[in-house]
Amino acid sequence: MAEIWQWFGSLFNAEGRNLMVIVVRWVLAYAIPIVAVYMFIGHLIDRKIKRLEKRARQAVGSGRHEEALKAYARSAFLILMFRSLYGQRWSMDDWSESLGDLFFGLGKYPTAVFFYTRAVSKQLGRDGFWTYLENPAALAPGLEISVHDAPLYRKLGYSLLKSGCAEEAIIWLRRAVSSYESSHGAWLALSEAYERIGNLQMASECKQRADAVSD
């Protein structure tokens, strides 16, 4: 082993000085500053992305949809540019519900469905959960529903209804009202969904429930 180190040392120093000394000097002179710069740049990018994300969420909440879209686009650009260097530090899936709100506000309901479904998939921790939109019968019965989940289910149901997918909307709206009985808006949307598929009896019952409660 000593001969190998000496051989490598001779590649860097004709006098055959200890290679370890050379390596330590190189680390002190180059590696540590490079790592420090690398970490510093990553920190700056991270702060920039978080500021843009915060600005986008505030813009969505205030109805400034175009501004929110630009902020999200800039954030996504930074993530795509630097993800190869900084790994999986950022996840655009965390934006799904907010992006759903954004596109719903813009009237782009199928796109809103796409993002709300990704948010549901992440929330429930079920990979590929959006396949239930293509096969509603696959929706597992008895899945735990909490009050925290209900608003997202309601948003997905609204978007599906606006997209003309009444049967799929019924699935999510029923799940929303089952965990949030006082949701006037969800009962009203459920009534409209049943009316669209021709089930007037259920539409009437849901309308009565909507009239009996308030958000």
N, C-alpha and C positions, 0 to 999 in steps of 0.2 A: 504493500500500500504506500509506503514511504517513497518507493521508486516511482510510483505513478504520480504522486504529488510533485515529486521533483521534475518528472518529465513535463507535466503541465506547467510547472513553474518556469521551465526553460523556454516555453512558448511565449511567456509574457516578459521574461527578464533573462537576458543572456548571462547574467552573473549568477543565476540560480538561487536567488533569494527565496525565502519562504513564500509560497503561493498564498498562504492564509493571510499574510500581511498585506499582500496586494489586493486580495479580495475584500478585506476589511476596509482598506483605503477607498476602494471603488464604491463599496456600500455607503460609506460616510460621505463621499464626494458626489455620488450620482443617485444611488438607489433611494436613499432616504428623502432627498429633495423631490425626486420624481413621484414617489408615493404620496408625499405631502401635497404636492400640486394636484395629483390625481384625486385625492380625497377632498381637497378644497373645491375643485371644479365640480365634483359630484354634489357637494353640499350646496353650492350656488345654484346648480340646475334643480336640485330638489326643492329649494326655497322658491325658485321661479315657478315651477310647476304647481306647487301648493298655492301660491298667490293667484295664479291664473285660474285654478280650480275654484278657489274661494270667490273670486270675482264672477266666474261663470254661474255659480250657484246663487249668488246674490242677484245677478241679472235675471236668472230664471224666475226667482221669487218675486221680482219687481215687474215681470212681464217684458223685459228688454231682451227679446229672444235673439235678435240679430247679434247683439253684443255678446250674449252668452255663447252663441254658436262660434263666433270668432275666438273667444277665450278658450273654449274647448278644443278648437282646431289647433291653436298655437300650443296648447299643452300636449295634444296628441303628437304633434310634429316633434317636440322636444323628446318625448318618450321614445318615439321610433328612431330618432337620431342617436340617442345615447343608451338605449337599452342593451345593445351589444357590449358596451363598455361597463355598465353598472348593473348588469343582470336584471333580475325581476324586482327591482326596488319599487317600481310603480305599476299599478294595475288599473287599466282603463275600465275594467268591469265594475269598479267602485263608483263609476259615474252613471251606471245604467239607468237607475231610477230618475236621476236628475235629467239625463238626456231624454228619457221618455216624457217627462214633464215638458221639456223644451219643444220636442216635436209635436206633442199634443197641442201645445199652445200655438204652434205654427199651422195646425190643421193637417199635419202629415201623419194621419192615424196609423197606417200600416207600419211606418217607421217607429212610431211610438210603441206599437205592439211588440216589435222586435226588441227594443231596449227594455220594456217592462218585463218581458219574458226572461231576458237575461238576468234582470234583477231578482225575479222570483227564483230562478235556478240557483243563483248565488245565495239567496236568503235561506232556501230550504236545504242547500248543500247537496242537491241531487243533480249529477252531471246529466246533461241532455234532457233536462226537464221540459224544455220547450217542445219536445216531440208530442206532448199531450195536446198541443194545438192541432196537430195533424190527426191524432187518434184520441179524441176526448174520452173514449171508453177506457183508456189505459190509466186514467187518473185513479190513483190508489185510494180506495175508500178508507175512512178512519184516520187519515193523515192528520197529525196534530195541527191545529189552527189556533193561533193566539190573536189577541186584540192587536198586537203589534203588526201581524201579517196582513190584517184586513184592509188597511188603506191601499196597499200595493195591489192586492187582488182586485179591489174596487177599480183602481186605475186601469188595470189590465182589462177588466170587464168593460169599462167605458170605451176603451180604445177599440176593442174587438167589435163592440156594438156599432161604433162610428165607422168601422171598416166594413160593415155589412155581414159580419160573422156572428149572427144572433145565437146560434146553438152553442158555439164556443164561449160566447159572452155569458150565457146562462150558467155555465159551469163555475166560472170565476166569481160572478156576482152572488151566486148562492153560497159559495164558500165565504165571501166577504160578509154577507148578512148573518151567516151562522155563527160568526165570532164577534159580530158587532151589530147586535140586534137593533140599536137605535139609529141606524144609518138611513135617514129619509131618502137621500140621493141614490143609494144603492138599491133600495126597494123600488124606487121609481124607475130606474134604469132596467131592473129585472122585469118589471111590469111591461116596459116597452119591448124588451127582448122576447118575452112570451107572446106579445101581440104580433110581433113580426113573423113568428113561426106558426101563427094561427091558433095558439092555445089561449083562447079568450077567457076561459074560466080562471086559469092561473094568473093571467094578466090582471084580472079584476081583483083577485085575492091579494096580489102584491101591491096593487094600487091602494087597496084598503089599509094594508100594513104601512105603506108610505104616508098616508094621510093621518095615521094614528101616532106616528113618531116624528121626531125632528132631530137633525144633526146636532 
